Amino acid sequence: MSQDEPATDSVRTLVPVPPEQRPRRRRRTARVLLIDDRDRLLLFHDTDPGLSDVHWWITPGGGLDPGESDTAAAVRELFEETGVVVGEDELVGPVMERRVVHGYSDVVVDQEDVFFACWVPAFEISDAGHTPEERALMTGHHWWTRAELTRTTDVVWPAEVLDLWADADARRGSGTARPPIDGGYVEESTVPAQ
């Protein structure tokens, strides 16, 4: 959405599914640490549609389309979610790979995440490419400084985003290819996955 603060009235409400009856979905995602020339990181304010009082912040990105490479998906997702156009050659990384399980009130998503970093001039976010689901769940955005991320008590996924940002900075300046950080297996859930 084209706003800096989360909206409170635009989140659709679903009836939660009993935890043991939630369908399981698998997917691979490409996510991006998008950093502007003011040294700020873009995060979207996200929510669980069945739990209107639960919120967190996430990096731009999403699932790969069939036959799509990680980098092509990252570039496409950036355009759809922000309106910014970048080339695959502008991505640094991958900076981290991990397996994550998200337990939401209506579904459990088991996914493989690959994270890239990209630096861009500051710009105004466009939500013109958001899907109806993104419009319902991503209720705002904010360009975060490192100091803000250090101080916030809000939930940010992935939790190690500041470490990833520092690693991305080091990769950008080194010119040397390094393997991605192994983020291991984590759970980021509003309703436990098990």
C-alpha positions as CSV (number, residue, x, y, z in Angstrom):
1,M,0.0,0.0,0.0
2,S,1.1,3.6,-0.6
3,Q,1.5,4.6,3.0
4,D,4.1,4.6,5.8
5,E,1.8,3.5,8.6
6,P,-0.3,0.3,8.8
7,A,-4.0,0.6,8.0
8,T,-6.3,-0.9,10.6
9,D,-9.6,-1.1,8.7
10,S,-8.5,-2.7,5.4
11,V,-7.7,-6.2,6.6
12,R,-10.2,-8.8,5.6
13,T,-11.3,-11.1,8.4
14,L,-11.5,-14.9,8.0
15,V,-12.8,-17.5,10.3
16,P,-9.7,-19.4,11.6
17,V,-9.5,-23.1,10.7
18,P,-8.9,-25.4,13.7
19,P,-5.1,-25.9,13.8
20,E,-5.2,-29.6,13.1
21,Q,-7.4,-29.1,10.0
22,R,-5.3,-26.4,8.3
23,P,-4.2,-27.3,4.8
24,R,-0.4,-27.5,4.2
25,R,1.2,-25.7,1.3
26,R,4.8,-26.0,0.0
27,R,6.6,-23.4,-2.0
28,R,9.9,-21.7,-2.8
29,T,10.3,-18.0,-2.4
30,A,12.7,-15.3,-3.5
31,R,12.9,-12.4,-1.0
32,V,14.8,-9.2,-1.3
33,L,16.6,-6.8,1.2
34,L,15.7,-3.6,-0.7
35,I,18.0,-0.8,0.5
36,D,17.7,2.7,-0.7
37,D,20.4,5.4,-1.1
38,R,19.5,6.8,2.3
39,D,20.6,3.5,3.9
40,R,17.0,2.4,4.7
41,L,15.5,-1.1,4.3
42,L,12.0,-1.6,3.0
43,L,9.7,-3.8,5.0
44,F,6.0,-4.5,4.5
45,H,3.5,-4.6,7.4
46,D,1.8,-8.0,7.2
47,T,-1.0,-9.7,9.1
48,D,-2.9,-13.0,9.5
49,P,-6.4,-12.5,8.2
50,G,-7.9,-14.6,10.9
51,L,-6.1,-12.8,13.7
52,S,-6.6,-9.1,13.2
53,D,-4.5,-8.1,16.2
54,V,-1.4,-10.0,15.1
55,H,1.1,-8.1,12.8
56,W,4.7,-8.4,11.7
57,W,7.1,-6.9,9.1
58,I,8.5,-8.7,6.1
59,T,10.9,-8.1,3.2
60,P,9.5,-7.9,-0.3
61,G,9.3,-11.1,-2.2
62,G,7.1,-14.1,-2.9
63,G,6.7,-17.5,-4.5
64,L,8.4,-18.6,-7.7
65,D,6.2,-19.2,-10.8
66,P,6.7,-22.6,-12.5
67,G,10.0,-22.7,-14.4
68,E,11.1,-19.3,-12.9
69,S,14.6,-18.9,-11.5
70,D,15.2,-17.4,-8.1
71,T,16.6,-14.2,-9.5
72,A,13.8,-13.8,-12.1
73,A,11.3,-14.2,-9.3
74,A,13.0,-11.7,-7.1
75,V,13.0,-9.1,-9.9
76,R,9.4,-9.8,-10.7
77,E,8.2,-9.7,-7.1
78,L,10.0,-6.4,-6.5
79,F,8.2,-4.9,-9.5
80,E,4.8,-6.3,-8.5
81,E,5.1,-5.2,-4.8
82,T,6.9,-1.9,-5.1
83,G,6.9,-0.7,-8.8
84,V,10.7,-0.6,-8.9
85,V,12.4,-2.1,-12.0
86,V,15.8,-3.7,-11.4
87,G,17.8,-6.2,-13.4
88,E,18.8,-9.7,-12.2
89,D,22.4,-8.5,-12.4
90,E,21.7,-5.8,-9.8
91,L,20.9,-8.5,-7.1
92,V,23.6,-9.4,-4.6
93,G,23.6,-12.9,-3.3
94,P,21.9,-15.0,-2.5
95,V,22.8,-13.8,1.0
96,M,20.8,-16.4,2.9
97,E,18.9,-19.6,2.3
98,R,16.6,-21.3,4.8
99,R,13.6,-23.5,5.3
100,V,10.7,-21.8,7.2
101,V,7.3,-22.9,8.3
102,H,4.6,-20.3,8.7
103,G,1.5,-21.4,10.7
104,Y,-1.3,-19.0,10.1
105,S,-4.9,-19.2,11.3
106,D,-6.1,-20.7,7.9
107,V,-3.0,-22.5,6.4
108,V,0.5,-23.9,7.2
109,V,3.1,-22.8,4.6
110,D,6.3,-24.8,4.4
111,Q,8.7,-22.9,2.3
112,E,12.3,-22.6,1.1
113,D,13.4,-19.0,1.2
114,V,16.3,-17.5,-0.8
115,F,17.2,-13.9,0.1
116,F,19.0,-11.4,-2.2
117,A,20.0,-7.8,-1.6
118,C,19.5,-4.8,-3.9
119,W,20.4,-1.1,-3.6
120,V,18.2,1.5,-5.3
121,P,17.6,5.3,-5.3
122,A,14.9,6.3,-2.9
123,F,11.5,6.1,-4.5
124,E,7.7,6.1,-3.8
125,I,6.2,2.6,-3.4
126,S,3.5,1.7,-5.9
127,D,1.0,-1.0,-4.9
128,A,-0.5,-1.2,-8.4
129,G,0.9,-4.7,-8.9
130,H,-0.5,-6.1,-5.6
131,T,-2.8,-9.1,-5.8
132,P,-6.1,-9.0,-3.9
133,E,-4.6,-11.2,-1.2
134,E,-1.6,-8.8,-0.8
135,R,-4.0,-5.8,-0.7
136,A,-5.8,-7.5,2.2
137,L,-2.8,-8.7,4.1
138,M,0.0,-6.2,3.5
139,T,-1.4,-3.2,5.3
140,G,1.5,-0.8,5.0
141,H,5.2,-0.3,4.4
142,H,8.1,1.6,6.0
143,W,11.6,2.4,5.0
144,W,13.5,1.4,8.2
145,T,16.8,2.7,9.4
146,R,19.2,0.4,11.2
147,A,18.6,2.4,14.4
148,E,14.8,1.9,14.1
149,L,15.2,-1.8,13.6
150,T,17.5,-2.0,16.6
151,R,14.9,-0.2,18.8
152,T,11.7,-1.7,17.6
153,T,9.6,-4.1,19.6
154,D,7.6,-5.0,16.5
155,V,8.0,-8.5,15.1
156,V,10.3,-8.6,12.0
157,W,10.7,-11.7,9.9
158,P,13.4,-12.8,9.4
159,A,14.5,-12.0,13.0
160,E,18.1,-11.7,11.8
161,V,17.4,-9.0,9.2
162,L,20.0,-6.6,10.7
163,D,22.7,-9.3,10.4
164,L,21.7,-10.1,6.8
165,W,21.8,-6.4,6.0
166,A,25.4,-6.2,7.4
167,D,26.4,-9.3,5.5
168,A,24.9,-7.9,2.3
169,D,26.8,-4.7,2.7
170,A,30.1,-6.7,3.1
171,R,29.2,-8.8,0.0
172,R,28.5,-5.7,-2.1
173,G,31.8,-4.2,-1.5
174,S,34.0,-7.3,-1.6
175,G,33.6,-8.4,-5.2
176,T,34.2,-11.9,-4.0
177,A,31.5,-14.6,-4.2
178,R,30.6,-16.2,-0.9
179,P,28.1,-18.9,-0.2
180,P,24.8,-17.8,1.3
181,I,24.3,-17.9,5.1
182,D,22.6,-21.1,6.1
183,G,19.5,-19.9,7.9
184,G,18.6,-23.4,8.9
185,Y,15.1,-24.4,9.8
186,V,12.9,-21.9,11.6
187,E,9.2,-21.4,12.4
188,E,7.6,-18.0,12.1
189,S,4.0,-18.5,13.0
190,T,0.9,-16.7,14.4
191,V,-0.6,-20.1,15.2
192,P,2.0,-22.9,15.8
193,A,2.4,-25.1,12.8
194,Q,2.2,-28.4,14.8
